Amino acid sequence: MSLGNKYVITVVGPTAVGKTALAVLLAKKYNTCIISADSRQLYKELNIGTAKPSKEEQQRIIHYFIDAISIQEPFNVGMFERQALDILDDLFKKQDIVIVCGGTGLYIKALLEGMDVLPETDLDLRTSLQIEFDVKGLDTMIRELKEIDPVSYDIIDLKNPIRVFRAIEVYRQTGIPISELRQGIKKERPFQVIKIGLTLHRTLLNERIDKRMDAMLDAGLEDEARQYKIFSNLNALQTVGYSEIFGYLDGKYDHTEMIRLLKRNSRRYAKRQMTWFGKDSEINWFQPDQVTEIVSFIEQKLNN
């Protein structure tokens, strides 16, 4: 490895594919830290439903952006970009490699390439969208999004009204889909990037997702959601794994349907993640059990 070269190794892929285990292994091998690029593991209160690294893993390896803020505190991708770059700047004074691990594609894109220039939020338009949402419901807005911006429809979290609102808002302001406005020029970063992606055959991944959800429910996910239902309007909780339980608690469907929705929506979320990451031709894809091949690939890149 050339003196002075700094590397970020990203570990990406869909939920339940095994990103955390690989990231911990790599961090241990290179004696470094992990920056979590997961928009839900940020929150102190959300533990079972966010599949955070175990306490043992966090004790072995320093993790950033795990249990960092409360669900009641504001946070967005721009804040992640700025804070993560500051952390990298500090870490690179002492080491040459840092691991970035997570499934929130927008966070990783912002860190590696910078945020695209988008129009500021129009508060009047946002208010009108909120009224439309209250009257017509989210499904109506999702249908509009599919018509005006099918690319965003395929990749954003459709269970998150804020993301849906923003895409519609930008289109109404500019007449241009937000997916087109996000085709900006990459910002220069003072480090090199090695992108590792983990993937599995869809059937195997779906089995893993279903088993993980069963384990979460056995560990008390329903009680965790019940504890924070008073905050169900917050962006942090308008997400897969919690919104389905809130619907059950509100009497919209029975317990069996709740479990079906939890698993179905988790599988759909994984599919959207793969759609997002699949567009990045720089990601080098491996099966999660190909650890030897992954390490050899990284070593080759480091020594070029």
C-alpha positions as CSV (number, residue, x, y, z in Angstrom):
1,M,0.0,0.0,0.0
2,S,1.5,3.3,-1.1
3,L,2.4,5.7,1.7
4,G,-0.3,8.4,2.1
5,N,-3.1,6.5,0.4
6,K,-6.3,6.4,2.3
7,Y,-9.0,3.9,1.6
8,V,-12.7,3.5,2.4
9,I,-14.0,0.0,2.0
10,T,-17.7,-0.1,1.7
11,V,-19.8,-3.1,2.5
12,V,-23.3,-2.9,0.9
13,G,-26.2,-5.0,0.0
14,P,-29.8,-5.9,1.0
15,T,-31.0,-6.4,4.5
16,A,-30.2,-9.8,6.2
17,V,-27.5,-10.6,3.6
18,G,-24.6,-10.6,6.2
19,K,-23.1,-7.1,5.9
20,T,-22.3,-6.6,9.6
21,A,-20.4,-9.9,10.0
22,L,-18.2,-9.1,7.0
23,A,-17.6,-5.5,8.1
24,V,-16.6,-6.6,11.6
25,L,-14.2,-9.2,10.1
26,L,-12.6,-6.6,7.8
27,A,-12.3,-4.0,10.6
28,K,-10.6,-6.6,12.8
29,K,-8.2,-7.6,10.0
30,Y,-7.2,-4.0,9.2
31,N,-7.4,-2.8,12.8
32,T,-9.8,-0.1,12.0
33,C,-13.3,1.3,12.7
34,I,-16.7,1.0,11.1
35,I,-18.9,3.9,10.0
36,S,-22.5,2.7,9.9
37,A,-24.5,3.9,6.9
38,D,-27.8,2.7,8.2
39,S,-30.5,5.4,8.6
40,R,-32.3,3.4,11.4
41,Q,-29.4,2.1,13.5
42,L,-28.7,5.7,14.4
43,Y,-31.5,5.7,17.0
44,K,-30.9,4.8,20.6
45,E,-34.4,3.6,21.2
46,L,-34.7,1.3,18.3
47,N,-32.8,-1.9,18.9
48,I,-34.6,-5.1,18.0
49,G,-36.1,-3.9,14.7
50,T,-33.0,-2.4,13.3
51,A,-30.6,-5.4,13.5
52,K,-27.8,-3.4,15.1
53,P,-24.4,-5.0,15.6
54,S,-24.4,-7.0,18.8
55,K,-23.0,-5.5,22.0
56,E,-20.0,-7.9,21.7
57,E,-19.3,-6.7,18.1
58,Q,-19.5,-3.1,19.2
59,Q,-17.1,-3.8,22.1
60,R,-14.6,-5.4,19.7
61,I,-14.8,-2.7,17.0
62,I,-15.6,1.0,17.3
63,H,-18.8,1.8,15.4
64,Y,-19.9,5.3,14.5
65,F,-23.6,6.3,13.9
66,I,-24.9,3.5,16.1
67,D,-27.1,4.7,19.0
68,A,-26.1,8.2,18.1
69,I,-29.3,10.2,18.5
70,S,-32.8,9.9,19.9
71,I,-35.8,9.3,17.6
72,Q,-37.0,12.8,18.6
73,E,-33.9,14.5,17.2
74,P,-33.7,15.7,13.6
75,F,-31.3,14.0,11.3
76,N,-30.9,13.8,7.5
77,V,-28.6,12.7,4.8
78,G,-26.8,16.0,4.6
79,M,-26.0,15.9,8.3
80,F,-24.7,12.3,7.8
81,E,-22.5,13.4,4.9
82,R,-20.9,16.3,6.9
83,Q,-20.4,14.3,10.1
84,A,-19.1,11.2,8.4
85,L,-16.5,13.2,6.4
86,D,-15.3,14.9,9.7
87,I,-15.0,11.4,11.3
88,L,-13.0,10.1,8.3
89,D,-10.7,13.2,8.4
90,D,-9.9,12.4,12.0
91,L,-9.5,8.7,11.6
92,F,-7.3,9.0,8.5
93,K,-4.8,10.9,10.7
94,K,-4.1,7.6,12.5
95,Q,-4.9,4.9,9.9
96,D,-5.1,4.2,6.2
97,I,-8.3,2.2,6.0
98,V,-11.9,2.7,7.3
99,I,-14.9,0.4,6.8
100,V,-18.3,1.9,5.8
101,C,-21.1,-0.6,6.2
102,G,-24.9,-0.3,5.6
103,G,-27.9,-0.6,3.4
104,T,-29.0,3.0,3.1
105,G,-27.8,3.8,-0.4
106,L,-28.4,7.5,-0.2
107,Y,-26.2,7.8,2.8
108,I,-23.3,6.0,1.1
109,K,-23.8,8.0,-2.1
110,A,-23.7,11.2,-0.2
111,L,-20.5,10.2,1.7
112,L,-18.6,9.0,-1.4
113,E,-19.9,11.4,-4.1
114,G,-21.6,14.3,-2.3
115,M,-25.2,15.5,-2.3
116,D,-26.8,16.7,-5.5
117,V,-28.2,20.2,-5.6
118,L,-31.9,20.1,-5.1
119,P,-34.4,22.9,-4.6
120,E,-35.1,24.0,-1.0
121,T,-38.2,22.6,0.6
122,D,-41.2,24.8,-0.2
123,L,-43.1,25.0,3.1
124,D,-46.4,25.9,1.5
125,L,-46.2,23.0,-1.0
126,R,-45.1,20.7,1.8
127,T,-48.2,21.8,3.8
128,S,-50.5,21.1,0.9
129,L,-48.9,17.7,0.5
130,Q,-49.6,16.9,4.1
131,I,-53.2,17.9,3.7
132,E,-53.4,15.6,0.6
133,F,-51.9,12.8,2.6
134,D,-54.4,13.3,5.4
135,V,-57.3,13.3,3.1
136,K,-56.3,10.8,0.4
137,G,-53.8,8.6,2.1
138,L,-50.3,7.5,1.2
139,D,-51.3,5.0,-1.5
140,T,-52.8,7.8,-3.7
141,M,-49.5,9.8,-3.4
142,I,-47.5,6.6,-4.2
143,R,-49.5,6.2,-7.4
144,E,-48.7,9.8,-8.4
145,L,-45.1,9.2,-7.7
146,K,-45.1,6.1,-10.0
147,E,-46.5,8.2,-12.8
148,I,-44.2,11.2,-12.5
149,D,-41.0,9.5,-11.5
150,P,-40.9,5.7,-11.9
151,V,-37.2,5.6,-11.1
152,S,-37.7,7.1,-7.7
153,Y,-40.7,4.8,-7.2
154,D,-38.5,1.8,-7.7
155,I,-35.7,2.9,-5.2
156,I,-37.1,5.0,-2.4
157,D,-38.8,3.7,0.8
158,L,-42.4,3.9,-0.2
159,K,-43.4,3.4,3.5
160,N,-41.8,6.7,4.3
161,P,-44.1,9.6,3.5
162,I,-41.3,12.1,3.8
163,R,-39.4,10.5,1.0
164,V,-42.6,10.3,-1.2
165,F,-43.5,13.9,-0.3
166,R,-40.0,15.1,-1.3
167,A,-40.0,13.4,-4.7
168,I,-43.5,14.8,-5.5
169,E,-42.6,18.2,-4.1
170,V,-39.5,18.5,-6.3
171,Y,-41.4,17.5,-9.4
172,R,-44.2,20.0,-8.7
173,Q,-41.6,22.7,-8.1
174,T,-39.4,22.1,-11.1
175,G,-41.3,19.8,-13.5
176,I,-38.2,17.5,-13.4
177,P,-38.1,14.1,-11.6
178,I,-35.9,14.2,-8.5
179,S,-34.1,11.1,-9.9
180,E,-32.9,13.2,-12.9
181,L,-31.8,16.1,-10.6
182,R,-29.7,13.6,-8.6
183,Q,-27.5,12.8,-11.6
184,G,-25.0,15.4,-10.5
185,I,-21.2,15.5,-10.8
186,K,-19.3,13.5,-8.2
187,K,-17.4,15.5,-5.7
188,E,-13.7,14.8,-5.2
189,R,-12.9,13.0,-2.0
190,P,-9.4,12.7,-0.4
191,F,-9.6,8.9,-0.3
192,Q,-9.9,5.9,-2.6
193,V,-12.9,3.6,-2.4
194,I,-13.2,-0.1,-2.7
195,K,-16.8,-1.2,-3.0
196,I,-17.9,-4.6,-1.9
197,G,-21.4,-5.8,-2.4
198,L,-23.0,-8.9,-0.9
199,T,-25.8,-10.7,-2.7
200,L,-27.7,-14.0,-2.5
201,H,-30.2,-15.8,-4.7
202,R,-33.6,-14.2,-4.1
203,T,-35.0,-17.4,-2.6
204,L,-32.2,-17.8,-0.1
205,L,-32.3,-14.1,0.8
206,N,-36.1,-14.2,1.4
207,E,-35.6,-17.2,3.7
208,R,-33.0,-15.2,5.7
209,I,-35.3,-12.2,5.9
210,D,-38.3,-14.3,7.1
211,K,-36.1,-16.1,9.7
212,R,-34.7,-12.8,10.9
213,M,-38.2,-11.3,11.3
214,D,-39.3,-14.4,13.3
215,A,-36.2,-13.9,15.6
216,M,-37.0,-10.2,16.0
217,L,-40.6,-11.0,17.0
218,D,-39.3,-13.7,19.4
219,A,-36.9,-11.1,20.9
220,G,-39.8,-8.7,21.6
221,L,-40.1,-6.5,18.5
222,E,-43.9,-6.0,19.1
223,D,-43.3,-4.8,22.7
224,E,-40.6,-2.4,21.4
225,A,-42.9,-0.9,18.9
226,R,-45.7,-0.7,21.5
227,Q,-43.4,1.2,23.8
228,Y,-42.7,3.9,21.2
229,K,-46.1,4.0,19.5
230,I,-46.7,7.5,20.9
231,F,-44.0,8.6,18.6
232,S,-45.3,6.7,15.5
233,N,-45.7,10.0,13.6
234,L,-41.9,10.6,13.7
235,N,-39.9,9.9,10.6
236,A,-37.7,7.5,12.5
237,L,-40.6,5.2,13.1
238,Q,-42.3,5.4,9.7
239,T,-40.3,2.5,8.5
240,V,-40.5,-1.3,7.8
241,G,-40.6,-3.2,11.0
242,Y,-42.5,-0.7,13.0
243,S,-45.3,0.7,10.9
244,E,-46.8,-2.7,10.3
245,I,-47.0,-3.3,14.1
246,F,-48.6,0.2,14.6
247,G,-51.3,-0.8,12.1
248,Y,-52.0,-4.0,14.1
249,L,-52.1,-2.0,17.3
250,D,-54.5,0.4,15.7
251,G,-56.8,-2.5,14.9
252,K,-56.4,-2.3,11.1
253,Y,-55.7,-6.1,10.8
254,D,-55.0,-9.1,12.9
255,H,-51.8,-10.5,14.3
256,T,-51.3,-13.0,11.5
257,E,-51.7,-10.3,8.9
258,M,-49.2,-8.2,10.8
259,I,-46.5,-10.9,10.5
260,R,-47.3,-11.4,6.9
261,L,-46.8,-7.7,6.2
262,L,-43.6,-7.5,8.2
263,K,-42.1,-10.2,6.2
264,R,-43.5,-9.1,2.8
265,N,-42.4,-5.5,3.3
266,S,-39.0,-6.5,4.5
267,R,-38.5,-8.5,1.3
268,R,-39.7,-5.6,-0.8
269,Y,-37.3,-3.3,1.0
270,A,-34.5,-5.7,0.2
271,K,-35.5,-5.7,-3.5
272,R,-35.4,-1.8,-3.5
273,Q,-32.0,-1.9,-2.0
274,M,-30.7,-4.3,-4.7
275,T,-32.3,-2.0,-7.3
276,W,-30.4,1.0,-5.9
277,F,-27.0,-0.8,-5.5
278,G,-27.4,-2.6,-8.8
279,K,-27.1,0.7,-10.6
280,D,-23.6,1.2,-9.3
281,S,-21.1,-0.5,-11.7
282,E,-18.2,0.1,-9.3
283,I,-19.6,-2.4,-6.8
284,N,-17.8,-5.8,-6.8
285,W,-20.3,-8.5,-5.9
286,F,-19.7,-11.6,-3.8
287,Q,-21.7,-14.2,-2.0
288,P,-21.5,-13.7,1.8
289,D,-19.6,-17.0,2.3
290,Q,-16.8,-15.9,-0.1
291,V,-14.7,-14.3,2.6
292,T,-11.4,-15.6,1.3
293,E,-12.2,-14.2,-2.2
294,I,-13.3,-10.9,-0.8
295,V,-10.1,-10.4,1.3
296,S,-7.9,-11.4,-1.7
297,F,-9.7,-8.9,-3.9
298,I,-9.3,-6.1,-1.3
299,E,-5.6,-7.0,-0.9
300,Q,-5.1,-6.8,-4.6
301,K,-6.7,-3.4,-4.8
302,L,-4.7,-2.1,-1.8
303,N,-1.4,-3.2,-3.4
304,N,-2.0,-1.9,-6.9
